[in-house]
Amino acid sequence: MQLYHLGEDPGEQENLIASEPNRANELKRELTELIKKGRSTPGPEVTNDGLPVWQQLEWIED
């Protein structure tokens, strides 16, 4: 995984993933919830056809 502060490092030269584990975990949790809901906007959950298509997201099932 990669984590950059784009306001300070727009060229993505310094990966902060090791120095910001709490922030990385929070962003991963937020992404997981968005994928599970099938949407990033308010409203009811919708079917997300991503898991069979996006094999790199298998960790969500853990």
C-alpha positions in Angstrom: 0.0 0.0 0.0 1.0 3.6 -0.5 0.1 6.7 1.5 1.2 10.2 0.5 0.4 13.7 1.7 -0.4 15.2 -1.6 -0.6 18.8 -0.3 3.1 18.6 0.8 4.3 15.9 -1.7 2.4 16.2 -5.0 5.1 14.2 -6.7 4.5 11.2 -4.4 8.1 10.9 -3.4 7.7 10.0 0.3 5.5 7.0 1.1 4.1 7.5 4.6 2.6 4.0 5.0 5.2 2.9 7.6 5.2 6.1 9.6 1.4 6.6 9.6 0.0 3.2 10.4 -3.1 4.5 12.2 -4.0 6.8 9.3 -3.5 4.0 6.9 -5.7 1.6 8.9 -8.4 4.3 9.1 -8.4 4.9 5.4 -8.5 1.1 4.7 -11.5 0.8 7.1 -13.3 3.7 5.3 -12.6 2.1 1.9 -13.8 -1.3 3.1 -17.1 0.3 4.3 -17.6 2.1 1.0 -17.1 -1.0 -1.0 -19.4 -3.1 1.2 -22.1 -0.4 1.0 -21.7 -0.3 -2.8 -21.7 3.5 -2.8 -20.0 6.6 -1.4 -23.1 8.8 -1.4 -26.0 8.8 1.1 -28.7 6.3 0.6 -29.5 2.6 0.9 -26.9 0.0 0.4 -26.7 -1.3 -3.1 -25.3 -4.4 -4.7 -21.6 -4.1 -5.4 -20.4 -6.4 -8.1 -16.7 -5.6 -7.3 -15.6 -8.6 -5.3 -15.7 -11.2 -8.0 -14.2 -8.6 -10.4 -11.6 -7.1 -8.2 -9.5 -10.0 -6.9 -7.2 -7.6 -5.1 -10.0 -6.8 -2.7 -10.3 -10.3 -1.3 -9.0 -9.0 2.0 -12.4 -7.4 2.6 -13.9 -10.8 3.3 -11.5 -11.3 6.3 
